[in-house]
């Protein structure tokens, strides 16, 4: 029996960009494009990072269907189908196949605490009934049960069981599994911080959380390992080790969605029971560099965090991170900005309402536009005075939200929302004070 691995290299466990009404499919499409443009080989839709546990079966199916449509065959699409109810997992797998998925990711049943015999029968039940490549998912820290090496050996004999996302953090288990199963069971790292070590033992890549924000880095890391250049891979890993750790400072995907918002990527909101990251942890997360240099031209960093150089744009005045203040349009002062950063002008931050992302004295780069997506940071004119806030469009009007919880939001209802005008989207910043 010869099996073909579903993918090699970097696979992103992609976030689901929720809004108040459901899944924001425009944001999902942009996220998928971002992954493809940065060298990602595959994406997992409706996995743990995608908050699948908060979605109904119908909502999951539509998310999968739209993701496959947006992808247009550019990357492999793997669908999370796991459940502690075997019949539910089967229905999810059937839906994934009917939608056109390239494979399924099936986590161990949780809460029920099955035996190893139960695991074999659970996975086999689905694999027998749906002809689609299955990746097992071993993450005992979340499910309360792990897959033993001998259980992998048994399951590896099934023609539809392609491999495993191994997230137990047990490198010895990886080595034992490889020796027992060989290429009957392909292995992918389920933890960004284990990728290099596991690929040195024969893993084919990683199903990554970090690649939601640095897809080019993770793609390059995997490529180096697949080429056998573990010296360069280790050096690249070392530059991002702190980030890999920080992305789990709270339960995934809370930190990665916070990091995406800080980088003006399309993360969307969290669904209960997950809540926004605590202010102290947010500060710790944002103190970690998100964009160390990568020697790969086709994998650029997100534009709001690029090096500042070369081109000059006008510094028009000040913008409040607090109460609105006047931003005078005078062109006597200019600031440098990278050619690739699409900014039209800059404003200097005064105040603390946007800490810890934007601090007093920071220079914020603004792209001129008259509207932004919910949750994006924008320069906003309120009665002719300028302020920096997150923007949310509500049925009753417009809400301007600070990042610092010590400051109150600003709500403008239909009666007075005419006094609010978006000046442009914040696309980057330069910290002049430490």
N, C-alpha and C positions, 0 to 999 in steps of 0.2 A: 504493500500500500504506500503510494507516494502522495504526500500532501503538498500543496502550494500555499505558502504563507499569504495571508490576506494582504499584508503590507510589510514593508521594511522601512525603518527610519522613524520619523516623528509623527505621532498621531496626537491631535489635540482633543482632550475631553472638553468640548466646547460648552461655554455657559449658555443658558437660556435667557435671553433678554426680555424679562417680563415687564409689562406696564400695568396700570390699574385695571385694564380691561382684559388682559390675557397675555399672549405672546406677541411681542413687537416683531413682526416678520421683516420689516424694512431693516431693523437693526441686525436681525439674524443674517440676512443676506449680506450686509456689509461685513459682518464678522467672518463669514465664510469666504468672501472675496479676500479679506485681509490674510486669512490663513493660506489660501492658495498662492497669493502673490509673494509670500515669504517662505515657500518651499516645503510646506506641510504635506505629508504623504496621505494622511487619512484624518478623519474627524469622527469622534464619538458623539452622537446625539442622544439626549435623554439619558445620560449617565448620572453619576453622583454629582459631578460638577454642574450638570444641567438641571439639578433639582427635580429629577423625574418623580421622586416620591411625593411631590406636591401636585402632580398633574393627574387628571383623569385619563382613562384609556383613550377616549376620543381626542382629548387635547394632545396627548402624546403622539397619536397617529398623525394628526394634522401637522404637528411640529416636524415629525420625520418626513412626511410627504413634501412639505415646503422646503426643508433642508436639501432633500435629494433633488428637487427641482432647481433650487438656486445653485447647487453644486455643478450641475450640467456635466457630470461624469469626470470632472477634473481631478478629484481625490476619491479615495475609497470612503464610503459612508458606513459606519458601524453603529448599530442601534442598541442602546441599553434596554434589556427586556426582563431583567431579573425581578423576582418576587419571592416572598415566603410562601406563596400559594402556587403550587406547581401548575395548576390549570390556568391561572392568570399569566404565568410566565409563558405558557404555550400559546395563549391567545396573543400576547405581545409579540412573540416570535413570528407567528403567522401574519400579523399585521405588518411587521418589518419586512418580511419577504414580499408581501403583496405590494408594498410601497416601492420596492426596488432596491432595498439595502444590499450592500456587498457582504455583510456579516452581522452577527449579533454578539453582544457582550452580556453574559449572564452571571450575575453575582450569586454567591452562596445564599441560600435561604437564611433569613435573619429571624431572631426571636424564638423560632421553633426549636433551635438547638438540635438539629438532626445528628445522627451518627454518621461515620464515614460511609457505611452501607447506604444510609439514606441519601447522602450526597450523590453517590454513584447512580442510584435509581432516579433521583430528581433530574440530574443533567441528562441522563440517558433517555428518560421519558420524552423530553422535548427534542433531543437530537434525533430520536427515532421517527418523529412525526413531522418535522420541518426540515426540508433539504436545503440548508443554508449553513455556511461555515460558522461555528460557534467558538467564541473566546470565553473561557472560564474566567471568573474574576474572584481572586482570593484577597480579601481585605478584612482579616479577623478583628482589627481594631474597631470597625464599624458594625460588623455583623455578629460578632461573638463566637464565630466558628471558623476554623481554618481547614484547608485541604492538605492532607498528608501526602507525602511523596508517593507512597504505594497507591493511593487513590488516583493520583495523576497517572500512574502507570496503567491502571485499569481503564480509565477514561480515554487515554491516548489511543486506544485500539479502535475507538469509534471513528468511522470515516468522516463524520460531520463535526467532530470536535477538533478544532484547528490549533488551539493554543491556549495560553493563559496570560492574563494580566496579573502579575504577581506583585502584590502590594503588602505582603506580610513584613517586609523589611528584614527577612531572614536569608542572607546570602548563602548560608550552608544548604538551605532547602533548595535554592536554585541549582546549586551544583549537584545535589543528589538527584533532583528531578531530571536534569540534563543527562546524567549517567544512566538513569532508568528508562527514559523515553526517547532520547535522541531527537530526530526530526519528526517523530510521530506526534510531538507536542511542542509547538513553537512557544517561545517565552518572550514576553514584553515586560519591561519594568513598569510598575504602577506607581512609582515614586520618583520624582525628578532627582532627588539626592542619591538614588541607587543606580541611576542609569549607566554610568561608566563601569562600575563594578559588575553589574549584571551582564552588560554587553561583552565584557572581558571573558565571561563564562559562557557566552554563546547566545545571549538574548539578541533579538533582531531590532530592538528599538525601545521606545517608551510611549506610553499613553499618558500624556503630560497635562498638568494643570498650568504650569508656568508658561507654556506656549500660547496661552490666551493673550499674553502681553509681550512675549519675546519669541515669537514663532521662528524667526530666522536663526536665533541663537540655538534653539533646541534642534532645529533641522541640521545645522552645522555640527553640533555636538554628536548627533547620531551618525552623520556622514563620516566624521573622523573615526569613530569607533568601527563602523563597517569597513572602512579602509584599513583598519589595523593600526592607526596612528593614535595610540593611547596616550602618548606623551603630550601631544597637542590637545587631545580631548580632556585630559586631566587639568591642563592649564586653563582651558576654557571653563571647565566646571568650577575651578577654584574662584574665578571671577564672579560667579553667580551663586556660590554656595549659600551666602547670607540671604539672598533673595528666595532661594528654594525653601529655606527654613522659615522665613518671615511669612510666606504664603500659607503657612499652617499655624500662625500665631493664634487664630481662632478657627472654628470649624469651617472646612472647605464647603462652599465657595465664597464665604464671607470676605476673606482677605483679597482674593483675586478680583472679585467684583469691585472692591474699594480701590484697588490698584488700577483697574481699567478705567474707572471714573476719573481718577487723578490724571490719567494719560489721555483723557477725552476719547477713549474707546467706548464702544456701545455695549455696556454691561447690563443695562436695565436694572430694575429693582429686585430685591430679595422677596421671597415668599415666606410667610410664617410656616413653621416656627422659627425660621432663621431671622435674625434681626441685624441691623447695621452694626458694623464694627465699632467697638468702644473707642473713645477719643484717645486714650493712652496707647492702645494697640495701633490705632491709625498713625499716630505720630511715629511709633517705632517702625511700622511698615514703610512709611514714606521717607524715613531716614536712610533706608537701604537704597543704594544706587540701582535704578531700573534699566539703565542703558549703558553698560560697559562696552568698550569698542569691540566690534565684530569684524573680522576680516572677510567680509562677504558683501560685495556690492549689491547683489540682488536681494539682500535681506536687510533693508534699512530699518532703523529704529523708528518708533512712532514720532511723528513730526514735532510734537510739542516738547520733546525732550532732547532734541538734537543740539550739537555744539553751536554756540553763538559766534558767528564770524561773517566776514566778507561784505554783505549788503547792509546799507544804512536805511533806516526808516525813522520817521519823525516821532519824537517823544512829545505828545500833545499836552501833557499836564499830569494831574493826579487823579486817582480814582480811589474811592473809599472802600475799605473793607470794614464796614461799620455803617455809620450814617452817610447818606449821599453827600458828595461834595462836588464842586464845579470843576470840570476838566476843560481848561481853556485850549482852543485850537491855535496854538502858536508853534511855529516850526523853527524856532531858534536852536533847539536841542535835538540831536539825533542819537540813536543807539544802533549798534551793530546787530545783525541777525543773519543766520545761515541762509544761503541762497535757496535751500530746499524747504525752509519754513515759510509757509504761505501766510505772511502777516502783512498788514497794511500800515499799522501804526502801533505805538506802544504807550502804556500808561503806567505811572508809578503808584504802587499800593500804599495807602495810608490807613492804618487801623489793624485790628486783630480778628475781625469776624470770620475771615477765611483761613485762619490757622487750623491745622499745621501745614496745609498745602501751600498757601500763599501767605507770606509774612510781611509785616511793615517794612517798607523800603524795597521790596521786590519790584522788578520791572516785568510787567505782563504784556505779552505780545498778542495783538488782537487782529483777527481777520474780519474785515468789514462784511456784515450780513445782517439782515433785518429780522431773522428768526433763528432759533436753535431748538434742538430736541430736548425733551424733558430730562432734567438732571444734569445737563451740560452747564459749564460755567461761562458766563457772558458778562460783558460790559453793558450795563443798562442805564439809560437816562431816565431819571424820575423827576418830572417837572424841571427838566433842563440840568439836573445835577446827576453826576455819574457815580455809580456804585458797581462793585463786583460781587456777583451772587450766582448760585445755582438757580435755574429758571424752571418752573413747573407751570404748565397750562392746565388750569382747573375749569370745571364747568361754570363756576361762579366768577372766574377772573384769572389773574396771574399771581403766583406766589414766588417771591424771591427768598431763597433759603441760604442762610450762612452755613459754613462747615463747622465753625466753633459753636458748640452747644450753649455757651454762655450768652449768645446773642439770639434775639428773637427773630422769627421770620417776618417778612413784610408781605401783606396780602393786599392786592388791589382788585376790587370787585368790578363788575361790569360798569358801575356808575363812575368809577374813577380810574379804570384801567387805561383810559386814553392818555393819561399822563405818563405812561410807561412806554419807553421806546428802546428796543434792543439795538445797541451800537455795533456789536460784533461778538464773535466767538473767541474765547481765550484758547490759544493754540500753543502756548509755551510761556516760559518765564525765565528770568535771570535773577539769581540771588546776589545782590550787591552787598548784603550784610549777612554775617554768619551768626 
